[in-house]
Amino acid sequence: LTGLSETAYLAMAAIVETVLMALMASTIGTLLAIPISFMAAQNLMRDVRLPLAAIMGSLILALLGAAAGGWLGAQVLALSRLVSNPWLALGVLLLAGGAAAWLLRSLVLEDDEAAGGSPLARTVGVALVGALGLLALALLAQLGEAAGSWLTPRLGVLGFTANFILVLGNLVTLLFPALVGFVGLLLGGTWGGRLGQEAVLQLPDGTARGLTALLGVIGTALFVLVLGYGLIWLNVLGVRDLVPETAAGQLALLAWPAAVLGVLVGVLALRRAAKRPYPIGLTTYTVVRGTLNGLRSIEPLMMGFVFVVWVGLGPFAGILALTLHSIADLGKLFSEEVENIDEGPREAITATGASGVQTVVYAVVPQITPHYIAYIFYRWDINVRMSTVIGFVGGGGIGFVLQRFLNLTQYSRASVMVIAIALVVTILDTISSRIRTRII
């Protein structure tokens, strides 16, 4: 590399940062878009019909699970912060990761007797694996922040790699409670729906109606409270100026509509058959698909503006903007791929008495996997090109450097950045196209 100018080194560093930003956004977006895509597939959701008790039980435990997951994530982060020494944190990370791997191996690979025998022991084992895994992830994020901060000023021209490690650690730390809360929401919703349905099917009609009414009151009230707090937090249409500033005042204001609507749903539940199924699948499909379409209608550039204001200038804001748009775009593409599957294998597996999850695993996943992988590479290619534009609003990457040179009227240096962008986009497009061709 002897003889390269400072601008060339800067272009290479910015390009690598841009590619890593796109890779991280594509990875996180894919992990979140996959479960969302199944809920946005009409052919999977249209046949999902549940009694009102199951729907309300799922709603109640989903909200409680999300709150418990968010609280647990915050506590795990606080616990990881107690290990301030990086070397001690590394040792605890290795111990926690090793213990989680050993427990997982004993639960999955060994027979029931070696894994603990009773279902209670297996449940405790799974909980321990989850707790140790969360602690290991929190410690890994903390180590990433420490290592990135220490290495950035010491690596010189390669300092961008250490800065990316720092940004990655910050991203995991920021999203950690939300991710744990999302897992809690999914688990709570699944368990709540199962418990509610089993209870209604086993109880006499009168008792089942009473239980349905009670769950309807609680579930509706909780939903109204959460929705109200969400609108206040987002300050939709300036609503924050119209409500009390204290949490107690806001609760008192929201309690009345929550109670009235809850009682109304409870009364209606008493007048309906407890075992009557409702098309909750189509409702979920409509809400999820509408949300994805709404997010896709917002340009990534506007998302970049919002996240730059929220977290400041730099690649962190760019990764958040690209991740959010990737979730919406991949969720839509993935769901349409699920809707285009051959229904024959799915109908055959369903006829054997398989559950919904088993049907998805054995009839849907094998058909969509090649296309999912191709879409992931395609999205990475798109994110590389988008990250150059997001850089113009302060989202990091080579776009941010290009804007700086343009503002300083250093057009010769800006032209180097433009050439670097063109080369990288061309190379990645060629590689992505060949990989997609081989997979599909």
Backbone hydrogen bonds, N-H to C=O, Kabsch-Sander energy under -0.5 kcal/mol:
donor,donor_aa,acceptor,acceptor_aa,energy
4,L,1,L,-1.6
9,Y,5,S,-2.0
10,L,6,E,-2.4
11,A,7,T,-2.5
12,M,8,A,-2.4
13,A,9,Y,-2.4
14,A,10,L,-2.5
15,I,11,A,-2.5
16,V,12,M,-2.4
17,E,13,A,-2.2
18,T,14,A,-2.3
19,V,15,I,-2.7
20,L,16,V,-2.5
21,M,17,E,-2.4
22,A,18,T,-2.4
23,L,19,V,-2.4
24,M,20,L,-2.7
25,A,21,M,-2.5
26,S,22,A,-2.4
27,T,23,L,-2.3
28,I,24,M,-2.5
29,G,25,A,-2.4
30,T,26,S,-2.1
31,L,27,T,-2.1
32,L,28,I,-1.7
33,A,29,G,-2.1
34,I,30,T,-2.0
36,I,32,L,-1.1
37,S,33,A,-2.4
38,F,34,I,-1.1
39,M,35,P,-1.1
40,A,36,I,-1.0
41,A,38,F,-1.0
42,Q,40,A,-0.6
44,L,41,A,-0.7
45,M,41,A,-1.7
46,R,42,Q,-2.3
48,V,45,M,-1.3
49,R,47,D,-0.9
50,L,278,Y,-1.9
52,L,276,R,-0.6
55,I,51,P,-2.0
56,M,52,L,-2.9
57,G,53,A,-2.6
58,S,54,A,-2.3
59,L,55,I,-2.3
60,I,56,M,-2.8
61,L,57,G,-2.3
62,A,58,S,-2.0
63,L,59,L,-2.3
64,L,60,I,-2.5
65,G,61,L,-2.7
66,A,62,A,-2.4
67,A,63,L,-2.3
68,A,64,L,-2.9
69,G,65,G,-2.7
70,G,66,A,-2.5
71,W,67,A,-2.4
72,L,68,A,-2.7
73,G,69,G,-2.7
74,A,70,G,-2.1
75,Q,71,W,-2.3
76,V,72,L,-2.6
77,L,73,G,-2.1
78,A,74,A,-2.3
79,L,75,Q,-2.5
80,S,76,V,-2.4
81,R,77,L,-1.7
82,L,78,A,-0.7
82,L,79,L,-0.9
83,V,80,S,-1.0
84,S,82,L,-1.5
89,A,85,N,-2.7
90,L,86,P,-2.3
91,G,87,W,-2.0
92,V,88,L,-2.6
93,L,89,A,-2.5
94,L,90,L,-2.3
95,L,91,G,-2.3
96,A,92,V,-3.0
97,G,93,L,-2.9
98,G,94,L,-2.5
99,A,95,L,-2.6
100,A,96,A,-2.4
101,A,97,G,-2.3
102,W,98,G,-2.4
103,L,99,A,-2.5
104,L,100,A,-2.5
105,R,101,A,-2.3
106,S,102,W,-2.2
107,L,103,L,-1.9
108,V,104,L,-2.3
109,L,105,R,-2.3
110,E,105,R,-1.0
115,A,111,D,-2.1
116,G,112,D,-0.5
116,G,113,E,-0.9
117,G,112,D,-3.6
118,S,116,G,-1.9
122,R,118,S,-1.9
123,T,119,P,-2.5
124,V,120,L,-2.5
125,G,121,A,-2.3
126,V,122,R,-2.5
127,A,123,T,-2.3
128,L,124,V,-2.3
129,V,125,G,-2.4
130,G,126,V,-2.4
131,A,127,A,-2.6
132,L,128,L,-2.8
133,G,129,V,-2.4
134,L,130,G,-2.4
135,L,131,A,-2.3
136,A,132,L,-2.4
137,L,133,G,-2.2
138,A,134,L,-2.5
139,L,135,L,-2.5
140,L,136,A,-2.3
141,A,137,L,-2.2
142,Q,138,A,-2.1
143,L,139,L,-2.6
144,G,140,L,-2.2
145,E,141,A,-2.2
146,A,142,Q,-2.3
147,A,143,L,-3.1
148,G,144,G,-2.5
149,S,145,E,-2.2
150,W,146,A,-2.0
151,L,147,A,-2.5
152,T,148,G,-2.1
154,R,151,L,-1.2
155,L,151,L,-1.4
155,L,152,T,-0.6
158,L,155,L,-2.0
159,G,156,G,-1.8
161,T,158,L,-1.5
162,A,158,L,-0.8
163,N,159,G,-2.3
164,F,160,F,-2.0
165,I,161,T,-1.8
166,L,162,A,-2.1
167,V,163,N,-2.5
168,L,164,F,-2.7
169,G,165,I,-2.3
170,N,166,L,-2.4
171,L,167,V,-2.4
172,V,168,L,-2.4
173,T,169,G,-2.3
174,L,170,N,-2.5
175,L,171,L,-2.5
176,F,172,V,-1.4
179,L,175,L,-2.8
180,V,176,F,-2.4
181,G,177,P,-2.4
182,F,178,A,-2.1
183,V,179,L,-2.0
184,G,180,V,-2.4
185,L,181,G,-2.2
186,L,182,F,-2.1
187,L,183,V,-2.6
188,G,184,G,-2.8
189,G,185,L,-2.5
190,T,186,L,-2.1
191,W,187,L,-2.6
192,G,188,G,-2.7
193,G,189,G,-2.0
194,R,190,T,-1.9
195,L,191,W,-2.7
196,G,192,G,-2.4
197,Q,193,G,-2.1
198,E,194,R,-2.4
199,A,195,L,-2.3
200,V,196,G,-2.0
201,L,197,Q,-2.1
202,Q,198,E,-1.4
203,L,199,A,-1.8
208,A,204,P,-2.8
209,R,205,D,-2.3
210,G,206,G,-2.1
211,L,207,T,-2.5
212,T,208,A,-2.5
213,A,209,R,-2.6
214,L,210,G,-2.4
215,L,211,L,-2.7
216,G,212,T,-2.3
217,V,213,A,-2.3
218,I,214,L,-2.4
219,G,215,L,-3.0
220,T,216,G,-2.3
221,A,217,V,-2.2
222,L,218,I,-2.5
223,F,219,G,-2.3
224,V,220,T,-2.5
225,L,221,A,-2.3
226,V,222,L,-2.7
227,L,223,F,-2.7
228,G,224,V,-2.7
229,Y,225,L,-2.7
230,G,226,V,-2.2
231,L,227,L,-2.3
232,I,228,G,-2.2
233,W,229,Y,-2.7
234,L,230,G,-2.3
235,N,231,L,-0.9
236,V,231,L,-1.8
238,G,235,N,-1.7
239,V,236,V,-1.5
241,D,238,G,-1.4
242,L,239,V,-1.6
243,V,240,R,-0.7
250,Q,246,T,-2.0
251,L,247,A,-2.3
252,A,248,A,-2.3
253,L,249,G,-1.9
254,L,250,Q,-2.4
255,A,251,L,-1.8
256,W,252,A,-0.7
258,A,254,L,-1.9
259,A,255,A,-2.7
260,V,256,W,-2.6
261,L,257,P,-2.4
262,G,258,A,-2.0
263,V,259,A,-2.5
264,L,260,V,-2.2
265,V,261,L,-2.3
266,G,262,G,-2.3
267,V,263,V,-2.5
268,L,264,L,-2.2
269,A,265,V,-2.1
270,L,266,G,-1.5
271,R,267,V,-1.0
272,R,269,A,-0.9
276,R,273,A,-1.4
278,Y,50,L,-2.6
280,I,278,Y,-2.6
281,G,48,V,-2.3
283,T,279,P,-1.5
284,T,280,I,-2.7
285,Y,281,G,-2.6
286,T,282,L,-2.5
287,V,283,T,-2.3
288,V,284,T,-2.8
289,R,285,Y,-2.8
290,G,286,T,-2.2
291,T,287,V,-2.3
292,L,288,V,-2.5
293,N,289,R,-2.4
294,G,290,G,-2.2
295,L,291,T,-2.4
296,R,292,L,-2.4
297,S,293,N,-1.3
298,I,295,L,-1.2
299,E,297,S,-0.6
302,M,299,E,-0.8
303,M,299,E,-1.8
304,G,300,P,-2.5
305,F,301,L,-1.8
306,V,302,M,-2.1
307,F,303,M,-2.5
308,V,304,G,-2.2
309,V,305,F,-1.9
310,W,306,V,-1.8
311,V,307,F,-3.0
312,G,307,F,-0.5
312,G,308,V,-1.7
314,G,394,G,-2.8
317,A,314,G,-0.6
318,G,314,G,-1.1
319,I,315,P,-2.7
320,L,316,F,-2.0
321,A,317,A,-2.2
322,L,318,G,-2.5
323,T,319,I,-2.6
324,L,320,L,-2.3
325,H,321,A,-2.0
326,S,322,L,-2.3
327,I,323,T,-2.4
328,A,324,L,-1.8
329,D,325,H,-2.6
330,L,326,S,-3.0
331,G,327,I,-2.2
332,K,328,A,-1.7
333,L,329,D,-2.4
334,F,330,L,-3.5
335,S,331,G,-2.1
336,E,332,K,-2.0
337,E,333,L,-1.7
338,V,334,F,-2.1
339,E,335,S,-2.0
340,N,336,E,-0.8
341,I,338,V,-1.3
343,E,341,I,-0.5
346,R,342,D,-0.6
347,E,343,E,-2.6
348,A,344,G,-2.3
349,I,345,P,-2.4
350,T,346,R,-2.2
351,A,347,E,-1.9
352,T,348,A,-0.7
352,T,349,I,-0.7
353,G,350,T,-1.7
354,A,349,I,-1.3
359,T,355,S,-2.3
360,V,356,G,-2.1
361,V,357,V,-2.5
362,Y,358,Q,-2.5
363,A,359,T,-2.2
364,V,359,T,-0.9
364,V,360,V,-0.9
365,V,360,V,-2.8
367,Q,364,V,-0.8
368,I,364,V,-1.6
369,T,365,V,-1.9
372,Y,368,I,-2.7
373,I,369,T,-2.4
374,A,370,P,-2.0
375,Y,371,H,-2.5
376,I,372,Y,-2.1
377,F,373,I,-1.9
378,Y,374,A,-2.2
379,R,375,Y,-2.6
380,W,376,I,-2.0
381,D,377,F,-2.0
382,I,378,Y,-2.1
383,N,379,R,-2.9
384,V,380,W,-1.9
385,R,381,D,-1.4
386,M,382,I,-2.7
387,S,383,N,-2.6
388,T,384,V,-0.8
389,V,385,R,-0.8
389,V,386,M,-0.6
390,I,386,M,-2.7
391,G,387,S,-1.6
392,F,389,V,-1.6
393,V,390,I,-1.7
394,G,391,G,-1.5
395,G,390,I,-1.6
398,I,14,A,-0.6
400,F,397,G,-0.6
401,V,397,G,-1.2
402,L,398,I,-2.7
403,Q,399,G,-2.3
404,R,400,F,-1.7
405,F,401,V,-2.1
406,L,402,L,-2.2
407,N,403,Q,-2.5
408,L,404,R,-1.6
409,T,406,L,-1.3
410,Q,405,F,-2.7
411,Y,409,T,-1.2
414,A,410,Q,-2.1
415,S,411,Y,-2.2
416,V,412,S,-1.0
417,M,413,R,-1.3
418,V,414,A,-2.1
419,I,415,S,-2.4
420,A,416,V,-2.3
421,I,417,M,-2.5
422,A,418,V,-2.4
423,L,419,I,-2.4
424,V,420,A,-2.5
425,V,421,I,-2.6
426,T,422,A,-2.1
427,I,423,L,-2.6
428,L,424,V,-2.9
429,D,425,V,-2.2
430,T,426,T,-2.1
431,I,427,I,-2.5
432,S,428,L,-3.0
433,S,429,D,-2.4
434,R,430,T,-2.2
435,I,431,I,-2.3
436,R,432,S,-2.5
437,T,433,S,-2.2
438,R,434,R,-2.2
439,I,435,I,-2.2
440,I,436,R,-2.6
